[in-house]
Amino acid sequence: MDVNIGSSTLTIVEGDITKEATDAIVNAANSGLRGGGGVDGAIHRAGGPAILEECRAIGHCPPGRAVMTTGGNLKARFVIHTVGPVWSGGNRNEAGLLKSAYLESLRLASKKGLKSVSFPAISTGAYGYPLSDAARIALQTAVDFLREDPSIETVRFVLFGRPAFETFAEELKKLL
């Protein structure tokens, strides 16, 4: 599913983010940047040891922020590591931190001159963020960013499994 936002394209697909050939893929990282389970573990396994080596040199990334490393053995040249919030019922600024994770990733990609970036559904796995709420925040943040900063030509949401894809597609239709 593709939509045009100014001169940029926002795309939603079901797939494996480790296979993306965009300039950067975004990793739903933990704050220690140590790799882990879910998408984080998959990216580290597919990208090889160079990613973890750079993560160790960076050391830490707080929730709502983003840092960049090489893409290692991935098709993407770079990995943007961002830390989303752990869902605690919605009363601990989870929405603000999730928005910031997406926004800081987009700002970093733009600052580095990247033209394309692929996102997973940040915080919706082990961190427990409700999928429809997370999709709404992710998509609204991306649309608002692209309307203000057309430097990124393509933003892709690469979603693991049909339910995640359908939820993002439904939220995008509501948004537009």
N, C-alpha and C positions, 0 to 999 in steps of 0.2 A: 504494500500500500504506500503510494507516494503522494505527497502534497507539496506544492510550491509555496514558499514563504519568501516573498520578494524574489530575488535572483537565486535563492538557495532552495535545496530540496530536502525535505524531511521524509524519511522512509522508515516503515515498520516492517520487519521480516521475522519469521520464525527461523532459527538457525543456531549455529555454533560460532560464537564470537571469535574463537581462536582461529577461524578460517578466513576472517575478514581481511581484505586487502586495502582498507582505508589507510590514510596516513598514520592514524593512531586508533587504538582500541582503548576503551576505558576498563580498568579493573576495579571491581568492588572489593577493595583491600581492607585489611585490618590496620589499626593504627601503628602497629609495630612493623608493618611492611614485610612480614615474614612468610608470606604465602599461607595457604590454608586449604579449606575445603571449597566446594562449589566452584563458582567462576574463577575465584582467586587461584585455587589449586590448579584448575584446568589451564589457565594462562601461564602460570609458572612452569607446569609440565611441558606444555607445547613450546614455550619460548626458550626453555633451557636455562642454564645456570647464570648467564650474563645478566638476566633481569634481577635475580635475587642478589647477585653481587652488587649491582647498583643500588638496590633497595637497602642493603646493609650499610652502604656508604651514606645514604640519605638519613637512615635511622628511624625516623618517626614521621607520621602524618596525622594530625588531629582530625576528628570528625568535621566534615564540611569543607575540608581543604583538599588540594590536589598537588601531586608531584609527578614528574615525568622521568621515564627511563627508556633505554633502548627497547626495541621489540625483539631482540635476540633472534631466535629461529622462526619467529612469526612472519606472516606476509606483511603485516603492519610494521612500519618503521619504528614506531614508538608505542609505549604503553603509558597511559595516564592513570596513575593510581589515585583513587579517591576513597575516602572513608565516609560511608553513610552512617546514619544513626541506628542504634538498636531500638526497636519499637518497645516502648514502655507504657503504652496506653494513650499516647498523644499529648501528654501534659508536660513533657520535658523538652520542648522546642524541636521535636523530631521533624516537623514539617520544614522549619527554618533550616535545620541542618541538612536535610535531604535536598532542598532547593539549592543551598550553597554548594553541596557536592557536585551537582550538575553544572551550576553556573561557574564555579572555579575551574572545572574541567574544560568548559567551553572557552573561558577567558585564557587559560593556559595554551590551549590549541591555537587560538587566534594570535596570541602574543608570539608564539613560535612560528607563525606563518603557515600553519597546516590548513589544508583545504577540505579534508574529510575526516570524520571521527565517528566511531561506532560505540554505542553504549549498551550495557546490559541493564536489567531492571535492578538498580542499586537498592540494597537493603531488604529486598523482598524474599530472600532465601533464609539463611540461618538467623538473620537479624530480625525477621518476623514482621516487617512493615506490610500492612494490608495492601494487596496488589492494586486495587482500583485507585486508592488514595495516592500510592506511589506513582502510578501511571499518570494521573492528572497533574501532579507536581512536576514530574519529569518532562512531560509534553509541553505544559504551559511555560516552563523555564526555557526550553529549547526554542519554542515559537517566539517568545518575547526577545530572546537573545538574537535570533536570526533577523527579526524585524529591525533591531537597532544596529547590528553588526553583520553585514553581508560577507565578511571576509571568509567565513567557512561556507563552502559551497554545498556540502553534503553532511547531514547529520542522520545517522542510522541508529535505530533501536533494534538490536538483534536479540530476540527473545527466545528463551529456552522453553519449548513446549507450546502446544496449541492454546491452552488456557491463558497463558501470559500474552501471547499474540492477540487473542480475541479481546482480552481486557484492554490492552493498549489501543487496539483498533476502535473499540467502542468509545473509549475516552477521547481519542482524537476526533471522532465524528462529533461528539458533544462540544468539544472545544472550537471546532470550525463551523 
